[in-house]
Amino acid sequence: MKGYCTVKEEWLYPDQTLEELPERVVLHSAKNGREGIRLLLESGNEKLNVSLNGKGFTAELFEMVDVFVGYNEAETEEQNGMFVITADEYEKPDYCTRKAPFRVYEVLRPLQSDELAVKHGLGALYLTLTAQEETAAGIYELELRVGEYRLIIQLHLYEVRIPEESLGITNWFSLDNVALRHDLVFGSEAYYSMLRRYARAMRRTRQTHFFISYDHRRLPFDKAEGKFDFSYLKPIIGIFFEEGFSVMEFGNFATRGGDMFTDEMKCNMDPSVCVSSDEGYHMQQNFIRGLASFLKENGWEKKVIFHIFDEPDVHLKDRAALEKRKQQYLRISNLLRRHLPGCRIIEAVKTTEFKAGVDIWVPLSANYEEQKADFDKLLAAGEEVWVYVCCVPTGCHLNRFLDIDLIKSRLLFWGCARYGLTGYLHWGFNYWPEDAQYDPFECSNTPNAAFHGIYPSGDAYIVYPGEDGPLPGMRLEAQRRGAEDYELLLLLKSVKPMEYERLMKKTLRGFSDYNADAEAFEETRRELLSLLDI
């Protein structure tokens, strides 16, 4: 029987070269891990019956859905708005898996019955297995049947538990898109129910932080009294804490006001007002005073960190503009610390210029390595350093685009472990274009409105709008497994530091120096579990 079956962290494609399917596969899992199998099965039927026989494990079954990739990413780190190759003729870049355009299996749609749809002659199945709490370590066999195909799954369950999250993870999300793409009224009970499903999708993949992006359109402001009403946020924030998130990010307090290169920050609560003005000072103070009261009333003042102005040292005309931004940034940070003593400020940055303003530094992975000595001084001083990726860095740098090896989405977290970085940030959880003409399944290269350009494939989102909630992408699964690897690596480092160094050196030396061979990685992961097995 023809198809393709893998337990490795690799992409599958609708035009995949098919081969004789194996009779048996082997999975290796921690006791609380969730391991996966990807299966393509050639069939002339419209549907295939799916069944799993075996005890001691909980299964998740998904149909894999393919998406369209229209452009390859360009090998540049310049934020000029056009992050893709638009030439008619070019050679496939070495850092890309395929030359665009192409289709790739990315979306995971939960099976609603025991039948798998066959599309274009292929059934596409993704299966995960998690040991039940009472299941002891050992070797187990389960039987998967898909149509006439029978697959024996041998699962090695190790006496190893993935530790609770020590790595902070945030994927920023759009509250508006939850309403727009599910045809719901913002603030309705149906909306809150749907938002809870998004929160659960994030927590399933070990996301710890959630970003409440301030929206001046929805926050009542009595200008005469200088009072802001934050009550619309209470049910939203409550949902995320109820679903197990540990920290809220709140921001931003200032904006560029439409000019990416401005040296004059505008108040986010009224973009017509400059932060540096007297009116701006009082507006920020009133806003922060009201926010502090709101947080304290709900017992959240110790569970929040703040973003003031995104990428304050990026998109600048000159040094004078940077110094002017610093003054305005520190004005807001001082007000925050006055009304919320002990609060912490987190910011995506390029440099370490904003000392005394930022507490949690989040450089691009490439910027961290370029200025490692400077950021490591902050680490040594007890400050916290995370890392982020977005539309850059591109090329051979690790990122999570659809046209690069899937394993790179996972290796990002090995990079965090390698450098002692304690958090990961990405801006795009569900930033599908708000224009309904753009189908998220067919437009993975979304428009970059700020620069009139195009984003790399998949940069703007990692879930897809389904009828009943968000559909995870395969890259989100890779993120989850990478975050689990991070915790296991730190555990190994604490008990067997020499073995940790050996595994790390053969897998990843830096964010652009790594082994992306999925088979070699799977062998290394088995070693990791064996070394930790009690």
N, C-alpha and C positions, 0 to 999 in steps of 0.2 A: 504494500500500500504506500502511495507516494504522499509526501508532505514535508514538513520540517518541524523538528522538536528540539528545544534547547532549554537548559537551566542557566545559561550564561546571561550576563548583562549585555545584550545585543539587540539591535533593531531587527524587525522582520518587515518584509515588503510584500505587497500584493503580487509583484512579479518575481518573487523569490525563486531561485533555482530549487526545485523540489528533488527529494531523494527518498530512498527507502526509509520508512520510519523505524525507529528502534523499538525493540520489545520491552526495554527496561531503561529507566534513568535513575540516577542517584542524586538525592538532595542531602545537604548538610545544614543543620539548623541548631541554633541556641534554643533553650527550652521555651523562651518567650519570643522567638523569632517568627517571621512570616515569610517563608520561602516560596518562590514562584516557578511555574513552568509555562513556557509559551509554545503553542502548538498550531501549526497550519496543517489542514487535512484536505486533500483533493477529493472532491465528491461531485457526482452528477445529480444528487438530491437537492431539494429545496431546504431541508432541515435535517439535523442530525440529533439523535437522542444522546444525552450526556448523563453518565452516572458515575459515582465514586463509591467504592466499597472498601471498608476498613474502619477500624475503631481507634479512638484516642486522639483524633485530630478534627479541627474545625476548618472547613473549606470555604473559600470564596471563588465564585465562578463568574467570569466576565467574557463578553464578546469583545474582541479587539476590533476597533474601527479605524480605518485609514484616513489620513488627512493629507492635504495638498501642500507641498513646499514649492514656492514659485521662484525663489532666488537663493543663491548661495551667499553666505556672509563674505564680506570683503576683509582682506588682511590689513586692517588699519586700526589704530587706537584713537584716531582723531575724531572727536565728536562733531562731525560736520553734517550730520543728519542723514547721509546716505551710507548705510552700513552694509549694503549688498552690492553684488556685481551686477551691473545692468548692461554690460556689453553683449552684443549679439554672439560674438565668437570669442571663446576663451577655453583654456584647458581646465579640467577639474582641479581645484586646489588640493594639495596633498592633505590638508587638514580637514577636508570634507569627505563624507562617506560616499556621496553620489553627486553627480552634476545635476543641478536643477534644470527643468522642473521634474519632480517625481512625487510619488505617494509613499507614505510610511505608516505602519500600524502604531498609533500613539494613544488613541482614546480607549478607555476601559468602561464598557457599558455592562452593568450587572445583569446576569441572566435572570429573567423573571419566571422561568419555567425550566424544565429539564430538556429543552430543545435549543439547539444552536443554529442560527440562520446560516445558510450557505450563500455567499455572494461571489459572483464571477468565478464559480467553480471551486471556491475555497471556504472552508469553515475555519474561523480564527478564534482560538480559545486561549484565555489566560486563567490559570488556576493558582491560588495560594493556599498554603497549608500552615496551620498554627496548632501546636500541641495544646491539648486541654490541660488544665491545671493539675489533674491527678496523673497525667501520663508520665511515666518514669523515663529517664534517659535509657537509650538502647537503640536497636535497629528494628525498624518496622517495615512492613510491606503493605501497600494499598494498591487497589486496581482501579484504573480510570478507563472507562469505555466511552468512546465517541463514535457513534454509528457502529460500523463493523470493526473499528480499530480498538485494540486492547493494549494498554500500557501498564506495566508494573512499575510502581514508584517505590524505590527503596529509600527510606528516610533515616538518616543517622541523626539521632537526637542526642546532643551533648549535654553534659551536666554543667551547663554554663547559662547564666542569665544576663541578658543585656541590662546594664544599670539604668536607673531613672535618668531623665535628661539632665545633663550638666551643660550641654551646648544650647545656647540661645538660638532660636530660628524664627525668622519672620519673613513672610511673603506678603507684601502689601496688597490690599484688595479694594475693589470698588463697590461701595454700598449701592450706588446708582445702578450698576450693571445687574445686580441681583434682582432689582425691581424690573429693569428694562427687558432683560432677556427672558424673564419668566412671566412677563405681563402682569405684574403685581403693583399695587399701590404702596408707595413707600410709607412705612409706619403702620400698615394694617397688620392684623393678626396673621394673615396668610404670609405677609412679607417676613415677619419675625420667625415664623415656622421655617420658611425657606432659608433665612439667614442662619438659623441654627444648623441646618444641614451643611452649609458651607463651613461653619465653625468645626463641625465634626469631621469633615473631610480634611481640614488642616490638622486637627489633633491626631487623626489616624496616622499621619505622617510625621509625628513628633514636633509639630510647630508649637512653640512655647509662648510667643509674643504675638499680639495683634495690634495693628496700627489703626487708631481712630483718626482719620484725616479730617481736620476741621473744615467745615463747610459754612461759609458766611451766609449762604442762601437760606439755610434752615434754622439759624440761631437768632431768635428775637433779640433786638438790641434797642433799649430805651436810651436814645442819645441824650435826652435832657437829664435823665437820672444817671447816665453812665453805667447802666446795668445790663447784664447779659443773662439770658435764660438758657441753661444747659439741659433742661429736663428732657428734651427729645432724645438725648443720648443715653439716658438711664436704661431703658429696656435693651438697647443694642449692646452696651457694655456688659450688662448683666448676663446676657446670653453667653458671651465668651468666657467670663469667669465661671459660670455654671458648667460649661463644657470642659473645664480643666486647664484653661490657660493660666499662666502664672504672672504675666506682666502685660500691662497695656502700654503702648506707645501713643503719645498724644502730640499732635502738631498739625500743621506748622503754624508758627506765630507770625511769620513774615513770608512774603512772596516777591517774585521778580516783577509782577505786574505786567507781564507780557513782553518784557525786554530781557532776554536771557543774559545779556552782558551788562545790565545796569549796575551802578555802584550805589543806587538809592533803593534800599529795601522798602517795600510797601507793607502796611499792616494787612494781615490776611483777613481780619474782620471787616475791613473797609479799604480795598486796594487803592482808593483815591488818596489815602493819607500816608505820608512818608513816616517811616519809623523815626527818623532823625528830628522830626518836627516836634514842637511843644504839644500839639494835638495828638501826635502819634505816641508820645510818652504817656500821656494821661489815658489814651485809649488802651494801650498795652497794660498799664497798671490796673485799670478797671476790669479788663478782661481776665487778667491773671488772678486778681483778688476774687472775682466771682468763680473762676475755675477752682481755686483752692477751696473755697467754701463748699462747692458742689462735690469735690472729691472727698473732703472730710465728712460731709453729711452721709456719704455712702460707704465710708470705711475703705476707700480706695487710694488714699494719699500715699501709702507705702507700697503700692502695687503698680506704680506708673513711672515711666521715664519719658523724656520730652525731646521732640525734634523742634528746633527753632527755625532753621532755614536750610533747605536741602542743598547739599553740595556748595557750601559758601565760598570755597576756594577754587571752584570750577567755573568756566565761562567768564573770564575776566579780560578787560582791556589792557590793564597795566597794574603795576605795583601799587600805585596810588588808589586804584579802585579796591584792591584787596584790603588796604589799611582802612579805607572808609567803611567797608563791610564789617571789618573787625569791630570798629567802634559801635556800630549799630547792633551787631550780634551780642556783644558784651553788655550793652544796655538792657537787652531783653533777658539775658541770662542772669544778670544781677537782680532784676525784678522777680524772676522766678525763685531765686534763692532767698529773697527777702520774704516772700509770702509762703514758700514751701521749703523751709530750712531742711537741708540734707537731701534735697531732690537731685536727681542725676539727669544729665543731658547727653543724648546719643545723636551722632550726626554722621552722615556719609560725607567723607572728605577725601581730598587728594594728598594733603600734606599735614604736618603737625603745627600749622600756623596758629590755630585757634586755642592755644593753651589757656587754661583758667576758664575757658568757656565750655569746652567739651569734656565729658567724663568717660564716655564710651566712644572710642574712635572706630570708624568703619571705612577703611580705605578700600578701593578696588584691589583685587588680588595682585594685579600688575604693579600698582602704586605701592602696595605694601612691600613687595620684593625690591622695587627700585629704591625705597627709602627705609629699608628694614632696620638699619641702625637707629634711625630717629624714632620709629615706632617701638622698637624693642626697649629704648630708654624709658618710654612711657610705661611699658609692661613692667620693667624693673622697678619703676617708681610706684607700682601698685595700681596703675590705671588699667582700664580694660580695652582690648583691641579685638574687634570683629573683622569680618571681611565681606565685601559684596561683589557681585558681578551684575551686569545689566546688558545693554547693547554692546558694551565693550567689557573686557578685552576680547579680541577676536583672534583669528589665526590659530596658532598652536596652543594658546592659553586655554585652560579649562573653563568651560562655560556649559550652558544647558540648552543649546540650540538644537533644532531638529535635523540639521544637516551635518552634525558631527557625531562621533561615536557616543552611544548612549551611556557607556561606562564613564564618560567624562563628567556627567551630572553627579555620579556617585563619588568619583575621585576628588571632587571639590572638598569633600568633608575629610578625606585623608590629608589634604593640604592644611585644613584647619588644625588637625591633630599634629601634623608635622611641625607647625610653627607655634603651637601653644595658643592659638586664637580661640576665643570662647563664644563666638557667635557668627551667624551667617544671615545676610540680608539680601533679598531680591525684591524689586519693585512690582513684579508682574504675576499676580495670582490669577486674576480674572479680568484684566484690562482689555477685553474685546472692544473693537471700535463701537462707539455708541450708534453710529449710522447703521440701520438695519440692513442696508444693502450688502454689508460685509458679513459673510457667513464664517464663523470661527473655524469651522471644519475645512473651509476652502480658502481661507485668507490668513495663513500663519505668518506671512510677512505684512504686518499691520502698518498703516501710515504713521509717520513720525511728524505730527502736526507742528511741533515747536520749530522744526528745521525744514519742513516741507520735504521730508525724505522718507525712507523706508527702514523699518526695524529688521534685524535678523529673524529668521523663522523661529517662531515660538517664544520670542523674547517677552512679549506682552502678557502671555498667559500660560498656565500650566494645568488648568482644568478647563472643561468645556460645558456649555449649558445643556443639561438634559431635561427631560420632561419633569422629572421628580426631584431634581437637584443637580449639583455639580458632578460631572463625570471626570474622574481623575485621569491624568495623562501618564504614560509610561515613565516620563521624566520625573513625575512626582513620586512614583514608586522607587525610582533610583535615588531620589533625595532621601526617602525614608530609610532605605537600606544603607545609604552613606552615613546618615545620622546614627544608625545603629552601629555601624563599623567604628565610628568615632568613639563611642562609649567603650566598645570592646578594646580598641587600641589603647585608650587611656588606662583601662584596667590592666592590659598586658604590660604597659610601660611601668606600672606601679609594682608589679610582682616579678616580671622577667625583663628588665630594661634592655639587656643585650639582645634578646630575641626580638623585642620590639624594634630595635635599630636595624636588625637584619631584615625583617619583613618590610620595614619602611623604605630602606635603601633600594631594595629590588623592585619596589612598587612605585614610589614617588619621592623625588628629590626636591621638587618645587612645583608651582602652579603651571609651569610650561615645560617641565622635565619629569616625565612619568612613563610608565609602561601601560599602554591602553589595550594590550592584548587581553581579550575577555577570558580566554581559556587559562592563561597564566594567572590572571587575577582570581579566578575561581579556585585554583590550586592554592594560592596564597591565603585566601579566605578560609579554606579547609584547615590549613596550618594554624591560622589564628584561633580557630575553635579548638583544635587539638591541644594547643599550648595552654589554653585556659581550662580545659576539661579537668575536673577534680578527680 
